[in-house]
């Protein structure tokens, strides 16, 4: 979708402390061979509080940075991958009540690693039908902690960091202009993360989620589909980017920086990168390998990093690319319009 008059008014990220992966290896919490292959240097770890409080902090910070007022917020969207701190409650409403208040619609988007980008498209479509000064507050938050999740062992090829983000999408200007979004979904191979008994209870509530075992169970009976699955992931991710670039009226060569999902080197999609000429220097890998995969937050946190460090300058075009369990694929293209007036936020 092509957008006119929709802006990233401000963005923010709240991360945990840095935990060195070499320390996790030395303590036996992270496999040494996997650490060497995937290249993560450290991980963001939040030591206290439920995940949703990270969204509250990030949402509060982004509203301080934004030129949009709380009364301008007409939509609140919260996205996450993991447990938010309490069963049977509404995280989006919780965030709203502790940040902007008011009576805006508050909804939750559960598209896992693609949740942040899915929320951008939903909010842009919502705002496109409203007059100025309408705005939307988008938040994410995830904590991947034991006993429910083992950040180093629950999946392979990726280690999970903790963090929250906030983004204000507005009709009245900001640090970047939203040029286009493309969100597509293909559930053909979604069962790969369900295992052979997809709706059975986990073996024990005290054991962490084991995505490796689910995937291995599925492939044990459907191993002949592995090549098809890999090809599908590449083709669909390529499709989302191709559509977003076309809607923005750009070519891949026009993109100055690419913000990709923070996965390890063993999960790099080389054919996808080659299609668009994506080199490490154009990505946020050097930042991502120091924070880990922070759930639904990678792209918004990555954009925040580029703005806070000055790596993104006015006129730069940035492609935010994501893929989520199920599978969903997304790309949002933004053009930086001004340097932020705010300094780096708290870690």
Helices and strands as residue ranges (DSSP letters): E 7-15, E 17-20, H 21-26, H 32-38, E 42-45, H 51-65, G 70-72, E 73-79, H 91-98, E 105-109, G 112-114, H 115-127, E 135-142, E 163-170, E 176-185, G 190-193, H 211-222, G 223-225, H 226-248, G 252-254, E 257-259, G 265-267, H 270-276, G 280-282, H 285-288, G 295-297, H 298-309, E 317-324, E 328-336
